[in-house]
Amino acid sequence: MFKISIVESQSIIREGLSALLSKQVGFDIISSHVDFIGLLREADSLQPDVVFIGLNTVGVNEIRAIEKIKMQFANVKILIFSTNYHEECIRCAFRAGVHGYLHKDSTPTQLCNAVKTVTKGRFYLSTTILPIVLNCFVHCVNRSHSAGNTNPTIRT
């Protein structure tokens, strides 16, 4: 049984996520919060496996909150659910320690797959987010290649 906490400011989205996820066998919604403060207030009584966070931006306050969640719940997996697909926000979220990033155009099946994927210790990106992350990765590789090593060795 995967214990899930939801943090989402908009009640219709929070309730919709809760309804969708609670229909799945093996998913137990243990808490639902309007903000990070509510989740952190219940830190002593909660032991979620997954924290589902609805964010529209990933700024300094959100990064600090994600880091606090990681400190409060040692083995928790964090999934971001957002309308934002800007490269910098995605990068900041993963630097803060999230395990998955879903765009709000994701299907219910993708939501469930994301939870199952991160609980197995893997990272999850929705199909809308994946090309952005791959593009960023390729640009970083190309920059490091042109800045230093002009003759890379590929090992298999």
N, CA, C and O atoms as a GROMACS GRO file, in nm:
protein
  624
    1MET      N    1   0.085  -0.118   0.000
    1MET     CA    2   0.000   0.000   0.000
    1MET      C    3   0.089   0.124   0.000
    1MET      O    4   0.175   0.138   0.087
    2PHE      N    5   0.070   0.214  -0.096
    2PHE     CA    6   0.145   0.339  -0.106
    2PHE      C    7   0.065   0.449  -0.038
    2PHE      O    8  -0.049   0.476  -0.076
    3LYS      N    9   0.125   0.511   0.063
    3LYS     CA   10   0.061   0.620   0.136
    3LYS      C   11   0.096   0.752   0.066
    3LYS      O   12   0.213   0.785   0.047
    4ILE      N   13  -0.010   0.827   0.029
    4ILE     CA   14   0.008   0.948  -0.050
    4ILE      C   15  -0.048   1.069   0.024
    4ILE      O   16  -0.159   1.064   0.078
    5SER      N   17   0.029   1.178   0.025
    5SER     CA   18  -0.017   1.308   0.074
    5SER      C   19  -0.022   1.402  -0.046
    5SER      O   20   0.064   1.398  -0.134
    6ILE      N   21  -0.123   1.487  -0.047
    6ILE     CA   22  -0.141   1.582  -0.157
    6ILE      C   23  -0.131   1.724  -0.103
    6ILE      O   24  -0.191   1.757  -0.001
    7VAL      N   25  -0.053   1.808  -0.174
    7VAL     CA   26  -0.044   1.950  -0.142
    7VAL      C   27  -0.082   2.025  -0.269
    7VAL      O   28  -0.011   2.020  -0.369
    8GLU      N   29  -0.196   2.094  -0.263
    8GLU     CA   30  -0.248   2.167  -0.380
    8GLU      C   31  -0.338   2.278  -0.330
    8GLU      O   32  -0.428   2.253  -0.250
    9SER      N   33  -0.314   2.400  -0.376
    9SER     CA   34  -0.390   2.515  -0.327
    9SER      C   35  -0.533   2.520  -0.379
    9SER      O   36  -0.621   2.573  -0.311
   10GLN      N   37  -0.559   2.467  -0.496
   10GLN     CA   38  -0.693   2.474  -0.555
   10GLN      C   39  -0.773   2.349  -0.516
   10GLN      O   40  -0.735   2.236  -0.547
   11SER      N   41  -0.885   2.374  -0.449
   11SER     CA   42  -0.961   2.262  -0.392
   11SER      C   43  -1.013   2.166  -0.498
   11SER      O   44  -1.014   2.045  -0.474
   12ILE      N   45  -1.057   2.214  -0.612
   12ILE     CA   46  -1.112   2.122  -0.712
   12ILE      C   47  -1.004   2.029  -0.766
   12ILE      O   48  -1.031   1.911  -0.794
   13ILE      N   49  -0.883   2.080  -0.781
   13ILE     CA   50  -0.772   1.995  -0.828
   13ILE      C   51  -0.730   1.899  -0.717
   13ILE      O   52  -0.706   1.781  -0.742
   14ARG      N   53  -0.723   1.950  -0.594
   14ARG     CA   54  -0.686   1.866  -0.480
   14ARG      C   55  -0.785   1.751  -0.463
   14ARG      O   56  -0.745   1.636  -0.445
   15GLU      N   57  -0.912   1.782  -0.470
   15GLU     CA   58  -1.014   1.679  -0.454
   15GLU      C   59  -1.017   1.584  -0.574
   15GLU      O   60  -1.040   1.464  -0.558
   16GLY      N   61  -0.994   1.637  -0.693
   16GLY     CA   62  -0.988   1.552  -0.812
   16GLY      C   63  -0.872   1.454  -0.807
   16GLY      O   64  -0.888   1.336  -0.839
   17LEU      N   65  -0.754   1.503  -0.767
   17LEU     CA   66  -0.638   1.414  -0.751
   17LEU      C   67  -0.666   1.306  -0.648
   17LEU      O   68  -0.637   1.188  -0.669
   18SER      N   69  -0.723   1.348  -0.537
   18SER     CA   70  -0.755   1.254  -0.431
   18SER      C   71  -0.852   1.147  -0.480
   18SER      O   72  -0.832   1.028  -0.454
   19ALA      N   73  -0.956   1.188  -0.551
   19ALA     CA   74  -1.056   1.094  -0.603
   19ALA      C   75  -0.994   0.997  -0.704
   19ALA      O   76  -1.018   0.877  -0.699
   20LEU      N   77  -0.913   1.052  -0.795
   20LEU     CA   78  -0.849   0.966  -0.896
   20LEU      C   79  -0.754   0.865  -0.834
   20LEU      O   80  -0.758   0.746  -0.865
   21LEU      N   81  -0.669   0.913  -0.746
   21LEU     CA   82  -0.567   0.825  -0.689
   21LEU      C   83  -0.626   0.724  -0.590
   21LEU      O   84  -0.577   0.611  -0.581
   22SER      N   85  -0.730   0.764  -0.517
   22SER     CA   86  -0.787   0.671  -0.418
   22SER      C   87  -0.862   0.556  -0.484
   22SER      O   88  -0.887   0.454  -0.418
   23LYS      N   89  -0.898   0.568  -0.610
   23LYS     CA   90  -0.964   0.459  -0.683
   23LYS      C   91  -0.868   0.345  -0.716
   23LYS      O   92  -0.910   0.234  -0.748
   24GLN      N   93  -0.739   0.373  -0.710
   24GLN     CA   94  -0.639   0.274  -0.747
   24GLN      C   95  -0.613   0.176  -0.634
   24GLN      O   96  -0.599   0.216  -0.518
   25VAL      N   97  -0.605   0.052  -0.668
   25VAL     CA   98  -0.572  -0.051  -0.570
   25VAL      C   99  -0.428  -0.027  -0.523
   25VAL      O  100  -0.337  -0.012  -0.604
   26GLY      N  101  -0.410  -0.023  -0.393
   26GLY     CA  102  -0.276  -0.006  -0.337
   26GLY      C  103  -0.238   0.138  -0.310
   26GLY      O  104  -0.127   0.164  -0.262
   27PHE      N  105  -0.328   0.234  -0.339
   27PHE     CA  106  -0.301   0.374  -0.311
   27PHE      C  107  -0.390   0.418  -0.195
   27PHE      O  108  -0.512   0.397  -0.198
   28ASP      N  109  -0.330   0.479  -0.093
   28ASP     CA  110  -0.404   0.526   0.023
   28ASP      C  111  -0.373   0.675   0.041
   28ASP      O  112  -0.260   0.712   0.072
   29ILE      N  113  -0.473   0.760   0.021
   29ILE     CA  114  -0.457   0.904   0.041
   29ILE      C  115  -0.466   0.929   0.191
   29ILE      O  116  -0.573   0.918   0.250
   30ILE      N  117  -0.352   0.962   0.252
   30ILE     CA  118  -0.349   0.978   0.398
   30ILE      C  119  -0.368   1.122   0.442
   30ILE      O  120  -0.402   1.147   0.558
   31SER      N  121  -0.346   1.219   0.351
   31SER     CA  122  -0.370   1.358   0.387
   31SER      C  123  -0.379   1.443   0.261
   31SER      O  124  -0.330   1.407   0.154
   32SER      N  125  -0.444   1.557   0.279
   32SER     CA  126  -0.462   1.653   0.171
   32SER      C  127  -0.449   1.792   0.231
   32SER      O  128  -0.514   1.823   0.331
   33HIS      N  129  -0.365   1.876   0.170
   33HIS     CA  130  -0.334   2.006   0.229
   33HIS      C  131  -0.340   2.117   0.126
   33HIS      O  132  -0.314   2.096   0.007
   34VAL      N  133  -0.376   2.236   0.173
   34VAL     CA  134  -0.381   2.354   0.088
   34VAL      C  135  -0.241   2.407   0.062
   34VAL      O  136  -0.216   2.467  -0.043
   35ASP      N  137  -0.149   2.386   0.157
   35ASP     CA  138  -0.014   2.439   0.143
   35ASP      C  139   0.087   2.350   0.215
   35ASP      O  140   0.051   2.252   0.281
   36PHE      N  141   0.213   2.386   0.201
   36PHE     CA  142   0.322   2.308   0.262
   36PHE      C  143   0.315   2.311   0.414
   36PHE      O  144   0.350   2.213   0.480
   37ILE      N  145   0.270   2.423   0.469
   37ILE     CA  146   0.265   2.438   0.615
   37ILE      C  147   0.176   2.331   0.676
   37ILE      O  148   0.210   2.273   0.779
   38GLY      N  149   0.062   2.306   0.614
   38GLY     CA  150  -0.028   2.202   0.665
   38GLY      C  151   0.036   2.066   0.666
   38GLY      O  152   0.020   1.990   0.762
   39LEU      N  153   0.109   2.034   0.562
   39LEU     CA  154   0.179   1.904   0.555
   39LEU      C  155   0.286   1.896   0.663
   39LEU      O  156   0.295   1.797   0.735
   40LEU      N  157   0.367   2.000   0.674
   40LEU     CA  158   0.477   1.999   0.770
   40LEU      C  159   0.427   2.000   0.914
   40LEU      O  160   0.494   1.948   1.003
   41ARG      N  161   0.310   2.059   0.938
   41ARG     CA  162   0.250   2.059   1.072
   41ARG      C  163   0.217   1.918   1.119
   41ARG      O  164   0.225   1.887   1.238
   42GLU      N  165   0.180   1.833   1.024
   42GLU     CA  166   0.142   1.696   1.058
   42GLU      C  167   0.257   1.597   1.039
   42GLU      O  168   0.236   1.476   1.034
   43ALA      N  169   0.378   1.648   1.029
   43ALA     CA  170   0.493   1.564   1.000
   43ALA      C  171   0.510   1.448   1.098
   43ALA      O  172   0.550   1.339   1.059
   44ASP      N  173   0.480   1.472   1.225
   44ASP     CA  174   0.500   1.367   1.325
   44ASP      C  175   0.402   1.251   1.309
   44ASP      O  176   0.437   1.136   1.337
   45SER      N  177   0.281   1.280   1.264
   45SER     CA  178   0.180   1.174   1.252
   45SER      C  179   0.175   1.111   1.113
   45SER      O  180   0.117   1.004   1.096
   46LEU      N  181   0.233   1.175   1.014
   46LEU     CA  182   0.228   1.123   0.877
   46LEU      C  183   0.359   1.054   0.839
   46LEU      O  184   0.466   1.094   0.884
   47GLN      N  185   0.349   0.953   0.761
   47GLN     CA  186   0.466   0.888   0.703
   47GLN      C  187   0.434   0.854   0.557
   47GLN      O  188   0.423   0.737   0.522
   48PRO      N  189   0.418   0.957   0.472
   48PRO     CA  190   0.381   0.929   0.334
   48PRO      C  191   0.496   0.866   0.256
   48PRO      O  192   0.614   0.892   0.282
   49ASP      N  193   0.460   0.783   0.161
   49ASP     CA  194   0.558   0.730   0.066
   49ASP      C  195   0.579   0.830  -0.048
   49ASP      O  196   0.689   0.843  -0.102
   50VAL      N  197   0.470   0.899  -0.083
   50VAL     CA  198   0.471   0.994  -0.194
   50VAL      C  199   0.400   1.121  -0.151
   50VAL      O  200   0.294   1.116  -0.090
   51VAL      N  201   0.461   1.236  -0.184
   51VAL     CA  202   0.394   1.364  -0.166
   51VAL      C  203   0.373   1.422  -0.306
   51VAL      O  204   0.467   1.445  -0.380
   52PHE      N  205   0.248   1.444  -0.338
   52PHE     CA  206   0.206   1.498  -0.467
   52PHE      C  207   0.188   1.648  -0.448
   52PHE      O  208   0.102   1.689  -0.370
   53ILE      N  209   0.267   1.731  -0.518
   53ILE     CA  210   0.263   1.875  -0.498
   53ILE      C  211   0.218   1.945  -0.626
   53ILE      O  212   0.279   1.930  -0.731
   54GLY      N  213   0.112   2.021  -0.615
   54GLY     CA  214   0.067   2.104  -0.725
   54GLY      C  215   0.136   2.239  -0.718
   54GLY      O  216   0.119   2.312  -0.621
   55LEU      N  217   0.213   2.272  -0.820
   55LEU     CA  218   0.285   2.400  -0.824
   55LEU      C  219   0.267   2.465  -0.961
   55LEU      O  220   0.261   2.397  -1.063
   56ASN      N  221   0.258   2.596  -0.960
   56ASN     CA  222   0.259   2.667  -1.088
   56ASN      C  223   0.394   2.729  -1.114
   56ASN      O  224   0.432   2.750  -1.230
   57THR      N  225   0.468   2.760  -1.009
   57THR     CA  226   0.604   2.811  -1.023
   57THR      C  227   0.693   2.737  -0.924
   57THR      O  228   0.646   2.684  -0.823
   58VAL      N  229   0.820   2.735  -0.952
   58VAL     CA  230   0.917   2.677  -0.860
   58VAL      C  231   1.015   2.788  -0.825
   58VAL      O  232   1.116   2.808  -0.893
   59GLY      N  233   0.983   2.858  -0.718
   59GLY     CA  234   1.067   2.968  -0.673
   59GLY      C  235   1.140   2.930  -0.546
   59GLY      O  236   1.140   2.814  -0.505
   60VAL      N  237   1.202   3.028  -0.484
   60VAL     CA  238   1.281   3.006  -0.364
   60VAL      C  239   1.197   2.944  -0.252
   60VAL      O  240   1.241   2.851  -0.186
   61ASN      N  241   1.076   2.995  -0.230
   61ASN     CA  242   0.991   2.942  -0.123
   61ASN      C  243   0.953   2.797  -0.148
   61ASN      O  244   0.952   2.716  -0.056
   62GLU      N  245   0.922   2.764  -0.272
   62GLU     CA  246   0.885   2.627  -0.307
   62GLU      C  247   1.004   2.533  -0.291
   62GLU      O  248   0.989   2.421  -0.243
   63ILE      N  249   1.121   2.578  -0.332
   63ILE     CA  250   1.242   2.496  -0.318
   63ILE      C  251   1.270   2.469  -0.170
   63ILE      O  252   1.301   2.356  -0.132
   64ARG      N  253   1.260   2.572  -0.088
   64ARG     CA  254   1.282   2.554   0.057
   64ARG      C  255   1.180   2.457   0.115
   64ARG      O  256   1.214   2.373   0.199
   65ALA      N  257   1.056   2.468   0.071
   65ALA     CA  258   0.952   2.377   0.121
   65ALA      C  259   0.981   2.233   0.080
   65ALA      O  260   0.965   2.141   0.160
   66ILE      N  261   1.023   2.213  -0.044
   66ILE     CA  262   1.057   2.077  -0.092
   66ILE      C  263   1.173   2.022  -0.009
   66ILE      O  264   1.171   1.906   0.031
   67GLU      N  265   1.273   2.105   0.016
   67GLU     CA  266   1.388   2.060   0.096
   67GLU      C  267   1.345   2.025   0.239
   67GLU      O  268   1.396   1.929   0.296
   68LYS      N  269   1.252   2.102   0.297
   68LYS     CA  270   1.201   2.071   0.431
   68LYS      C  271   1.125   1.940   0.431
   68LYS      O  272   1.138   1.860   0.524
   69ILE      N  273   1.046   1.917   0.329
   69ILE     CA  274   0.972   1.791   0.319
   69ILE      C  275   1.070   1.675   0.312
   69ILE      O  276   1.050   1.572   0.378
   70LYS      N  277   1.176   1.690   0.235
   70LYS     CA  278   1.278   1.583   0.225
   70LYS      C  279   1.344   1.558   0.360
   70LYS      O  280   1.378   1.444   0.392
   71MET      N  281   1.364   1.663   0.439
   71MET     CA  282   1.424   1.646   0.572
   71MET      C  283   1.326   1.582   0.670
   71MET      O  284   1.366   1.498   0.750
   72GLN      N  285   1.199   1.620   0.664
   72GLN     CA  286   1.098   1.568   0.756
   72GLN      C  287   1.064   1.422   0.729
   72GLN      O  288   1.041   1.344   0.821
   73PHE      N  289   1.060   1.387   0.601
   73PHE     CA  290   1.021   1.252   0.560
   73PHE      C  291   1.138   1.192   0.481
   73PHE      O  292   1.147   1.213   0.360
   74ALA      N  293   1.223   1.120   0.547
   74ALA     CA  294   1.350   1.076   0.490
   74ALA      C  295   1.338   1.000   0.357
   74ALA      O  296   1.415   1.027   0.265
   75ASN      N  297   1.246   0.910   0.344
   75ASN     CA  298   1.237   0.827   0.225
   75ASN      C  299   1.126   0.866   0.129
   75ASN      O  300   1.093   0.791   0.037
   76VAL      N  301   1.068   0.983   0.150
   76VAL     CA  302   0.954   1.024   0.069
   76VAL      C  303   0.995   1.051  -0.077
   76VAL      O  304   1.106   1.097  -0.104
   77LYS      N  305   0.906   1.022  -0.167
   77LYS     CA  306   0.922   1.053  -0.308
   77LYS      C  307   0.830   1.171  -0.338
   77LYS      O  308   0.715   1.171  -0.296
   78ILE      N  309   0.880   1.269  -0.409
   78ILE     CA  310   0.803   1.390  -0.436
   78ILE      C  311   0.772   1.400  -0.585
   78ILE      O  312   0.862   1.391  -0.669
   79LEU      N  313   0.644   1.418  -0.614
   79LEU     CA  314   0.598   1.438  -0.752
   79LEU      C  315   0.541   1.579  -0.765
   79LEU      O  316   0.457   1.620  -0.685
   80ILE      N  317   0.587   1.652  -0.865
   80ILE     CA  318   0.534   1.785  -0.894
   80ILE      C  319   0.429   1.771  -1.004
   80ILE      O  320   0.448   1.698  -1.101
   81PHE      N  321   0.319   1.841  -0.986
   81PHE     CA  322   0.208   1.843  -1.081
   81PHE      C  323   0.186   1.990  -1.115
   81PHE      O  324   0.142   2.066  -1.030
   82SER      N  325   0.217   2.032  -1.239
   82SER     CA  326   0.223   2.173  -1.269
   82SER      C  327   0.176   2.206  -1.410
   82SER      O  328   0.176   2.121  -1.499
   83THR      N  329   0.137   2.331  -1.430
   83THR     CA  330   0.111   2.381  -1.565
   83THR      C  331   0.237   2.441  -1.624
   83THR      O  332   0.241   2.474  -1.743
   84ASN      N  333   0.339   2.455  -1.544
   84ASN     CA  334   0.464   2.518  -1.586
   84ASN      C  335   0.557   2.415  -1.649
   84ASN      O  336   0.588   2.312  -1.588
   85TYR      N  337   0.601   2.442  -1.768
   85TYR     CA  338   0.694   2.352  -1.833
   85TYR      C  339   0.820   2.426  -1.879
   85TYR      O  340   0.884   2.388  -1.977
   86HIS      N  341   0.855   2.532  -1.806
   86HIS     CA  342   0.976   2.605  -1.837
   86HIS      C  343   1.097   2.529  -1.784
   86HIS      O  344   1.096   2.476  -1.673
   87GLU      N  345   1.199   2.524  -1.865
   87GLU     CA  346   1.319   2.447  -1.833
   87GLU      C  347   1.377   2.482  -1.697
   87GLU      O  348   1.414   2.392  -1.620
   88GLU      N  349   1.386   2.609  -1.665
   88GLU     CA  350   1.447   2.651  -1.539
   88GLU      C  351   1.367   2.602  -1.418
   88GLU      O  352   1.426   2.562  -1.318
   89CYS      N  353   1.235   2.605  -1.426
   89CYS     CA  354   1.151   2.556  -1.316
   89CYS      C  355   1.169   2.406  -1.296
   89CYS      O  356   1.178   2.358  -1.183
   90ILE      N  357   1.174   2.333  -1.406
   90ILE     CA  358   1.194   2.188  -1.398
   90ILE      C  359   1.331   2.158  -1.337
   90ILE      O  360   1.343   2.072  -1.249
   91ARG      N  361   1.432   2.228  -1.383
   91ARG     CA  362   1.568   2.208  -1.332
   91ARG      C  363   1.574   2.238  -1.182
   91ARG      O  364   1.633   2.161  -1.106
   92CYS      N  365   1.513   2.348  -1.139
   92CYS     CA  366   1.512   2.385  -0.996
   92CYS      C  367   1.440   2.279  -0.912
   92CYS      O  368   1.484   2.246  -0.802
   93ALA      N  369   1.332   2.227  -0.965
   93ALA     CA  370   1.257   2.125  -0.892
   93ALA      C  371   1.342   2.000  -0.869
   93ALA      O  372   1.345   1.947  -0.758
   94PHE      N  373   1.412   1.955  -0.972
   94PHE     CA  374   1.495   1.835  -0.957
   94PHE      C  375   1.616   1.863  -0.869
   94PHE      O  376   1.660   1.774  -0.795
   95ARG      N  377   1.672   1.982  -0.876
   95ARG     CA  378   1.782   2.017  -0.786
   95ARG      C  379   1.737   2.014  -0.640
   95ARG      O  380   1.813   1.978  -0.551
   96ALA      N  381   1.612   2.052  -0.617
   96ALA     CA  382   1.557   2.052  -0.480
   96ALA      C  383   1.529   1.912  -0.430
   96ALA      O  384   1.513   1.891  -0.310
   97GLY      N  385   1.524   1.814  -0.521
   97GLY     CA  386   1.508   1.676  -0.477
   97GLY      C  387   1.381   1.605  -0.518
   97GLY      O  388   1.349   1.501  -0.462
   98VAL      N  389   1.307   1.660  -0.615
   98VAL     CA  390   1.186   1.590  -0.657
   98VAL      C  391   1.222   1.466  -0.739
   98VAL      O  392   1.333   1.453  -0.790
   99HIS      N  393   1.127   1.376  -0.750
   99HIS     CA  394   1.148   1.249  -0.820
   99HIS      C  395   1.068   1.239  -0.949
   99HIS      O  396   1.092   1.151  -1.031
  100GLY      N  397   0.974   1.330  -0.965
  100GLY     CA  398   0.894   1.329  -1.086
  100GLY      C  399   0.830   1.462  -1.112
  100GLY      O  400   0.807   1.541  -1.020
  101TYR      N  401   0.801   1.488  -1.239
  101TYR     CA  402   0.742   1.615  -1.279
  101TYR      C  403   0.638   1.585  -1.386
  101TYR      O  404   0.671   1.533  -1.493
  102LEU      N  405   0.514   1.618  -1.356
  102LEU     CA  406   0.404   1.594  -1.448
  102LEU      C  407   0.339   1.725  -1.486
  102LEU      O  408   0.320   1.814  -1.403
  103HIS      N  409   0.306   1.736  -1.612
  103HIS     CA  410   0.228   1.851  -1.656
  103HIS      C  411   0.082   1.822  -1.626
  103HIS      O  412   0.040   1.707  -1.624
  104LYS      N  413   0.005   1.927  -1.603
  104LYS     CA  414  -0.136   1.908  -1.566
  104LYS      C  415  -0.222   1.859  -1.682
  104LYS      O  416  -0.343   1.842  -1.667
  105ASP      N  417  -0.161   1.836  -1.799
  105ASP     CA  418  -0.235   1.773  -1.908
  105ASP      C  419  -0.220   1.621  -1.906
  105ASP      O  420  -0.265   1.552  -1.997
  106SER      N  421  -0.157   1.569  -1.801
  106SER     CA  422  -0.136   1.425  -1.787
  106SER      C  423  -0.270   1.353  -1.770
  106SER      O  424  -0.367   1.410  -1.720
  107THR      N  425  -0.273   1.229  -1.812
  107THR     CA  426  -0.393   1.146  -1.798
  107THR      C  427  -0.394   1.080  -1.661
  107THR      O  428  -0.290   1.072  -1.595
  108PRO      N  429  -0.510   1.031  -1.617
  108PRO     CA  430  -0.515   0.957  -1.491
  108PRO      C  431  -0.418   0.837  -1.490
  108PRO      O  432  -0.358   0.807  -1.387
  109THR      N  433  -0.404   0.770  -1.603
  109THR     CA  434  -0.311   0.657  -1.612
  109THR      C  435  -0.168   0.704  -1.589
  109THR      O  436  -0.091   0.637  -1.520
  110GLN      N  437  -0.132   0.819  -1.646
  110GLN     CA  438   0.003   0.872  -1.626
  110GLN      C  439   0.027   0.910  -1.480
  110GLN      O  440   0.136   0.889  -1.428
  111LEU      N  441  -0.074   0.965  -1.414
  111LEU     CA  442  -0.062   0.997  -1.271
  111LEU      C  443  -0.029   0.872  -1.190
  111LEU      O  444   0.062   0.872  -1.107
  112CYS      N  445  -0.104   0.766  -1.217
  112CYS     CA  446  -0.083   0.641  -1.144
  112CYS      C  447   0.053   0.580  -1.177
  112CYS      O  448   0.121   0.529  -1.088
  113ASN      N  449   0.092   0.586  -1.302
  113ASN     CA  450   0.223   0.534  -1.342
  113ASN      C  451   0.335   0.613  -1.275
  113ASN      O  452   0.438   0.556  -1.239
  114ALA      N  453   0.315   0.742  -1.260
  114ALA     CA  454   0.416   0.825  -1.194
  114ALA      C  455   0.437   0.781  -1.050
  114ALA      O  456   0.551   0.768  -1.004
  115VAL      N  457   0.328   0.758  -0.978
  115VAL     CA  458   0.339   0.713  -0.838
  115VAL      C  459   0.411   0.579  -0.833
  115VAL      O  460   0.503   0.561  -0.753
  116LYS      N  461   0.371   0.485  -0.915
  116LYS     CA  462   0.434   0.352  -0.916
  116LYS      C  463   0.581   0.360  -0.953
  116LYS      O  464   0.664   0.288  -0.896
  117THR      N  465   0.615   0.447  -1.048
  117THR     CA  466   0.753   0.460  -1.094
  117THR      C  467   0.843   0.515  -0.984
  117THR      O  468   0.950   0.458  -0.958
  118VAL      N  469   0.802   0.623  -0.919
  118VAL     CA  470   0.890   0.683  -0.817
  118VAL      C  471   0.902   0.596  -0.693
  118VAL      O  472   1.005   0.599  -0.626
  119THR      N  473   0.798   0.518  -0.661
  119THR     CA  474   0.808   0.430  -0.545
  119THR      C  475   0.905   0.315  -0.569
  119THR      O  476   0.949   0.250  -0.474
  120LYS      N  477   0.938   0.291  -0.694
  120LYS     CA  478   1.040   0.190  -0.728
  120LYS      C  479   1.180   0.251  -0.734
  120LYS      O  480   1.276   0.182  -0.769
  121GLY      N  481   1.191   0.379  -0.698
  121GLY     CA  482   1.321   0.444  -0.695
  121GLY      C  483   1.366   0.503  -0.827
  121GLY      O  484   1.482   0.540  -0.843
  122ARG      N  485   1.274   0.513  -0.922
  122ARG     CA  486   1.308   0.572  -1.051
  122ARG      C  487   1.247   0.710  -1.063
  122ARG      O  488   1.160   0.747  -0.984
  123PHE      N  489   1.292   0.786  -1.161
  123PHE     CA  490   1.240   0.920  -1.187
  123PHE      C  491   1.130   0.912  -1.292
  123PHE      O  492   1.128   0.821  -1.376
  124TYR      N  493   1.038   1.009  -1.286
  124TYR     CA  494   0.927   1.010  -1.381
  124TYR      C  495   0.911   1.149  -1.442
  124TYR      O  496   0.914   1.250  -1.372
  125LEU      N  497   0.895   1.152  -1.573
  125LEU     CA  498   0.863   1.274  -1.647
  125LEU      C  499   0.744   1.246  -1.736
  125LEU      O  500   0.740   1.144  -1.805
  126SER      N  501   0.647   1.336  -1.734
  126SER     CA  502   0.533   1.318  -1.824
  126SER      C  503   0.577   1.342  -1.968
  126SER      O  504   0.682   1.402  -1.992
  127THR      N  505   0.498   1.297  -2.061
  127THR     CA  506   0.535   1.305  -2.203
  127THR      C  507   0.551   1.449  -2.250
  127THR      O  508   0.625   1.474  -2.346
  128THR      N  509   0.485   1.544  -2.187
  128THR     CA  510   0.500   1.685  -2.223
  128THR      C  511   0.632   1.741  -2.172
  128THR      O  512   0.690   1.830  -2.235
  129ILE      N  513   0.679   1.692  -2.061
  129ILE     CA  514   0.801   1.743  -1.997
  129ILE      C  515   0.927   1.677  -2.052
  129ILE      O  516   1.032   1.741  -2.058
  130LEU      N  517   0.919   1.553  -2.092
  130LEU     CA  518   1.036   1.477  -2.138
  130LEU      C  519   1.117   1.547  -2.247
  130LEU      O  520   1.239   1.555  -2.234
  131PRO      N  521   1.057   1.600  -2.354
  131PRO     CA  522   1.138   1.667  -2.458
  131PRO      C  523   1.214   1.788  -2.405
  131PRO      O  524   1.325   1.816  -2.452
  132ILE      N  525   1.158   1.859  -2.310
  132ILE     CA  526   1.225   1.976  -2.252
  132ILE      C  527   1.349   1.932  -2.176
  132ILE      O  528   1.455   1.994  -2.188
  133VAL      N  529   1.336   1.827  -2.097
  133VAL     CA  530   1.449   1.776  -2.019
  133VAL      C  531   1.557   1.719  -2.111
  133VAL      O  532   1.676   1.741  -2.089
  134LEU      N  533   1.516   1.646  -2.214
  134LEU     CA  534   1.614   1.592  -2.309
  134LEU      C  535   1.688   1.703  -2.382
  134LEU      O  536   1.809   1.695  -2.403
  135ASN      N  537   1.616   1.806  -2.422
  135ASN     CA  538   1.677   1.920  -2.489
  135ASN      C  539   1.780   1.987  -2.399
  135ASN      O  540   1.889   2.022  -2.444
  136CYS      N  541   1.746   2.005  -2.274
  136CYS     CA  542   1.838   2.064  -2.177
  136CYS      C  543   1.962   1.977  -2.160
  136CYS      O  544   2.074   2.027  -2.157
  137PHE      N  545   1.941   1.846  -2.150
  137PHE     CA  546   2.052   1.753  -2.134
  137PHE      C  547   2.147   1.759  -2.254
  137PHE      O  548   2.269   1.766  -2.237
  138VAL      N  549   2.092   1.757  -2.373
  138VAL     CA  550   2.174   1.761  -2.494
  138VAL      C  551   2.252   1.892  -2.502
  138VAL      O  552   2.370   1.891  -2.538
  139HIS      N  553   2.190   2.003  -2.468
  139HIS     CA  554   2.260   2.131  -2.468
  139HIS      C  555   2.374   2.132  -2.367
  139HIS      O  556   2.482   2.184  -2.396
  140CYS      N  557   2.351   2.076  -2.249
  140CYS     CA  558   2.456   2.069  -2.147
  140CYS      C  559   2.573   1.982  -2.194
  140CYS      O  560   2.689   2.018  -2.175
  141VAL      N  561   2.542   1.869  -2.256
  141VAL     CA  562   2.646   1.780  -2.308
  141VAL      C  563   2.726   1.851  -2.417
  141VAL      O  564   2.848   1.846  -2.420
  142ASN      N  565   2.655   1.918  -2.507
  142ASN     CA  566   2.724   1.989  -2.616
  142ASN      C  567   2.811   2.101  -2.564
  142ASN      O  568   2.922   2.122  -2.614
  143ARG      N  569   2.764   2.174  -2.463
  143ARG     CA  570   2.845   2.282  -2.405
  143ARG      C  571   2.969   2.228  -2.338
  143ARG      O  572   3.078   2.284  -2.354
  144SER      N  573   2.957   2.120  -2.262
  144SER     CA  574   3.074   2.065  -2.195
  144SER      C  575   3.171   2.005  -2.296
  144SER      O  576   3.292   2.008  -2.276
  145HIS      N  577   3.117   1.950  -2.404
  145HIS     CA  578   3.202   1.893  -2.509
  145HIS      C  579   3.282   2.004  -2.578
  145HIS      O  580   3.402   1.989  -2.599
  146SER      N  581   3.217   2.114  -2.613
  146SER     CA  582   3.286   2.221  -2.684
  146SER      C  583   3.378   2.300  -2.591
  146SER      O  584   3.474   2.362  -2.638
  147ALA      N  585   3.351   2.301  -2.462
  147ALA     CA  586   3.433   2.375  -2.367
  147ALA      C  587   3.562   2.303  -2.330
  147ALA      O  588   3.661   2.366  -2.293
  148GLY      N  589   3.562   2.173  -2.340
  148GLY     CA  590   3.679   2.100  -2.293
  148GLY      C  591   3.726   1.995  -2.389
  148GLY      O  592   3.808   2.021  -2.477
  149ASN      N  593   3.675   1.879  -2.372
  149ASN     CA  594   3.721   1.761  -2.445
  149ASN      C  595   3.669   1.763  -2.588
  149ASN      O  596   3.548   1.753  -2.611
  150THR      N  597   3.760   1.774  -2.685
  150THR     CA  598   3.720   1.776  -2.825
  150THR      C  599   3.720   1.638  -2.887
  150THR      O  600   3.680   1.620  -3.002
  151ASN      N  601   3.766   1.540  -2.811
  151ASN     CA  602   3.773   1.405  -2.862
  151ASN      C  603   3.719   1.308  -2.756
  151ASN      O  604   3.796   1.239  -2.689
  152PRO      N  605   3.587   1.304  -2.740
  152PRO     CA  606   3.532   1.218  -2.633
  152PRO      C  607   3.549   1.070  -2.664
  152PRO      O  608   3.547   1.028  -2.780
  153THR      N  609   3.565   0.994  -2.559
  153THR     CA  610   3.574   0.849  -2.572
  153THR      C  611   3.442   0.789  -2.528
  153THR      O  612   3.392   0.818  -2.419
  154ILE      N  613   3.386   0.708  -2.612
  154ILE     CA  614   3.261   0.639  -2.577
  154ILE      C  615   3.296   0.499  -2.534
  154ILE      O  616   3.361   0.423  -2.607
  155ARG      N  617   3.253   0.464  -2.413
  155ARG     CA  618   3.281   0.331  -2.361
  155ARG      C  619   3.151   0.254  -2.357
  155ARG      O  620   3.046   0.307  -2.320
  156THR      N  621   3.157   0.130  -2.394
  156THR     CA  622   3.038   0.046  -2.389
  156THR      C  623   3.056  -0.066  -2.291
  156THR      O  624   2.966  -0.147  -2.273
   0.00000   0.00000   0.00000
